[in-house]
Amino acid sequence: MSASPIARRYARALSELCEPSKNHAVISKQLNAFAETWSSSTELRALLQNPVIGLDDKRNVLAAVFKKSLSAPTTQNFMMVLLESGRIGDIEEIAQAFEDSLDAATGRVRATVTTAVPMDRAYLTRIEAALARLTKSTVTLEAKVDPAVIGGVVTEIGNVKLDGTLKTQLEALNERLLAQ
């Protein structure tokens, strides 16, 4: 899914802030960690998005979260800007857009491989190497397990989905038989 123009704009601004210190990767990890905290904590979301609670109180809550997580000043300042501009609720999309821009700048692509059972590391390494040759980029591979796949592999790279699963082949066979 493509990020919204607003998420991309904030991600681009953050990238520019990171440029002098070249700490994009650190900020990306911290942003993703906060986004994960945000998505898992209904209390935090309710508190920071509540219009009745004053901005100073919200800043104090955010500062307490940062104190616990030891975030870089760039991350802290950026999150305060999001809070003050009413965009804190967009943190997950902004974090994804920042990660996407970082990937594009470093020539990295992310791929997901889904199988019915866990794959061993050697096989994942071979898939990663094959995808790197195919895309002519560095590949970061994520392995998922979904028993519904039955057998075979689903590979997703960006907007491209390669489905070589037994489930899909059986569904196609079923459709052909029903069509006759």
C-alpha positions as CSV (number, residue, x, y, z in Angstrom):
1,M,0.0,0.0,0.0
2,S,1.3,3.4,-0.9
3,A,1.6,6.1,1.8
4,S,-0.5,9.2,1.7
5,P,1.0,12.4,0.4
6,I,1.0,13.8,4.0
7,A,2.9,10.7,5.3
8,R,5.4,11.0,2.5
9,R,5.9,14.8,3.2
10,Y,6.6,14.2,6.9
11,A,8.9,11.3,6.1
12,R,10.8,13.5,3.6
13,A,11.1,16.2,6.2
14,L,12.4,13.7,8.8
15,S,14.9,12.4,6.2
16,E,16.2,15.9,5.7
17,L,16.6,16.3,9.4
18,C,18.6,13.1,9.6
19,E,20.9,14.0,6.7
20,P,23.6,16.0,8.7
21,S,24.1,13.2,11.2
22,K,23.4,10.3,8.8
23,N,21.4,8.6,11.5
24,H,18.5,7.5,9.3
25,A,18.6,3.9,10.4
26,V,18.6,4.7,14.1
27,I,15.7,7.1,13.7
28,S,13.8,4.5,11.6
29,K,14.2,1.9,14.3
30,Q,13.0,4.4,16.9
31,L,10.1,5.5,14.8
32,N,9.0,1.9,14.2
33,A,9.3,1.1,17.9
34,F,7.1,4.1,18.7
35,A,4.6,3.1,16.0
36,E,4.4,-0.4,17.4
37,T,3.8,1.0,20.9
38,W,1.2,3.3,19.5
39,S,-0.7,0.5,17.7
40,S,-0.6,-1.8,20.7
41,S,-1.6,0.8,23.4
42,T,-5.2,1.9,23.3
43,E,-4.5,4.0,26.4
44,L,-1.7,6.0,24.7
45,R,-3.8,6.6,21.6
46,A,-6.8,7.6,23.6
47,L,-4.8,10.0,25.7
48,L,-2.8,11.7,23.0
49,Q,-5.8,12.0,20.6
50,N,-8.2,13.3,23.3
51,P,-9.1,16.9,22.5
52,V,-10.1,17.6,26.2
53,I,-6.5,16.9,27.4
54,G,-4.2,19.9,27.1
55,L,-1.2,20.0,24.8
56,D,1.2,20.4,27.8
57,D,-0.1,17.3,29.4
58,K,0.2,15.4,26.1
59,R,3.8,16.6,25.8
60,N,4.6,15.4,29.3
61,V,3.2,12.0,28.5
62,L,5.2,11.8,25.3
63,A,8.3,12.9,27.2
64,A,7.8,10.1,29.7
65,V,7.5,7.6,26.9
66,F,10.8,8.9,25.4
67,K,12.5,8.8,28.8
68,K,11.7,5.1,29.0
69,S,12.8,4.3,25.4
70,L,15.9,6.5,25.3
71,S,15.0,8.0,21.9
72,A,17.3,10.3,20.0
73,P,16.6,14.1,20.2
74,T,15.7,14.1,16.5
75,T,13.0,11.4,17.1
76,Q,11.7,13.2,20.1
77,N,11.5,16.6,18.4
78,F,9.8,15.0,15.3
79,M,7.2,13.3,17.5
80,M,6.5,16.5,19.3
81,V,5.9,18.2,15.9
82,L,3.5,15.4,15.0
83,L,1.7,15.8,18.3
84,E,1.5,19.6,18.0
85,S,0.2,19.4,14.4
86,G,-2.4,16.8,15.2
87,R,-0.7,14.2,13.1
88,I,0.4,11.8,15.9
89,G,-2.3,9.4,14.8
90,D,-0.5,9.0,11.4
91,I,2.7,7.7,13.0
92,E,2.4,4.2,11.6
93,E,1.9,5.4,8.0
94,I,4.7,8.0,8.5
95,A,7.1,5.4,9.9
96,Q,6.4,3.2,6.9
97,A,6.9,6.0,4.4
98,F,10.2,6.9,6.2
99,E,11.3,3.3,5.9
100,D,10.3,3.1,2.3
101,S,12.2,6.3,1.5
102,L,15.2,4.9,3.3
103,D,15.0,1.7,1.3
104,A,14.8,3.6,-1.9
105,A,17.8,5.7,-1.0
106,T,19.9,2.6,-0.1
107,G,18.8,0.5,-3.1
108,R,17.0,-2.0,-0.8
109,V,13.8,-3.9,-1.5
110,R,11.7,-5.8,1.0
111,A,10.2,-9.1,0.1
112,T,7.9,-11.5,2.0
113,V,7.9,-15.2,1.5
114,T,4.9,-17.2,2.8
115,T,5.0,-21.0,3.2
116,A,2.9,-23.7,4.9
117,V,5.8,-24.7,7.2
118,P,8.8,-22.8,8.5
119,M,11.8,-22.8,6.0
120,D,15.3,-23.4,7.1
121,R,17.8,-20.6,6.9
122,A,19.8,-22.1,4.0
123,Y,16.7,-22.2,1.8
124,L,15.8,-18.6,2.8
125,T,19.3,-17.5,1.9
126,R,18.9,-19.1,-1.5
127,I,15.6,-17.3,-2.1
128,E,17.1,-14.0,-0.9
129,A,20.0,-14.4,-3.4
130,A,17.7,-15.3,-6.3
131,L,15.5,-12.2,-5.5
132,A,18.6,-10.0,-5.3
133,R,19.6,-11.2,-8.8
134,L,16.1,-10.7,-10.1
135,T,15.7,-7.2,-8.7
136,K,19.3,-6.1,-8.9
137,S,18.9,-4.7,-5.4
138,T,19.7,-5.7,-1.8
139,V,16.8,-7.8,-0.6
140,T,15.5,-7.8,3.0
141,L,13.5,-11.0,3.3
142,E,10.7,-11.7,5.8
143,A,9.5,-15.3,6.2
144,K,5.9,-16.0,7.2
145,V,4.1,-19.2,7.9
146,D,0.4,-19.8,6.8
147,P,-0.9,-23.3,6.9
148,A,-3.6,-22.4,4.4
149,V,-0.9,-22.3,1.7
150,I,-0.8,-26.1,1.8
151,G,2.4,-26.3,-0.1
152,G,4.6,-24.1,-2.3
153,V,5.6,-20.4,-1.8
154,V,4.0,-17.0,-2.1
155,T,6.6,-14.3,-2.7
156,E,5.7,-10.6,-2.5
157,I,8.1,-7.9,-3.6
158,G,6.5,-4.4,-3.5
159,N,3.3,-4.6,-5.6
160,V,4.3,-7.9,-7.3
161,K,2.9,-11.2,-6.0
162,L,4.3,-14.5,-7.3
163,D,2.0,-17.3,-6.2
164,G,3.4,-20.8,-6.6
165,T,1.2,-22.5,-4.0
166,L,-0.5,-25.8,-4.2
167,K,-3.7,-24.0,-2.9
168,T,-3.7,-21.7,-5.9
169,Q,-3.0,-24.5,-8.4
170,L,-5.9,-26.6,-6.9
171,E,-8.2,-23.6,-7.1
172,A,-7.3,-23.1,-10.8
173,L,-7.8,-26.8,-11.5
174,N,-11.2,-26.6,-9.8
175,E,-12.2,-23.6,-11.9
176,R,-11.2,-25.3,-15.1
177,L,-13.2,-28.5,-14.2
178,L,-16.3,-26.5,-13.3
179,A,-16.0,-24.5,-16.6
180,Q,-16.2,-27.7,-18.6
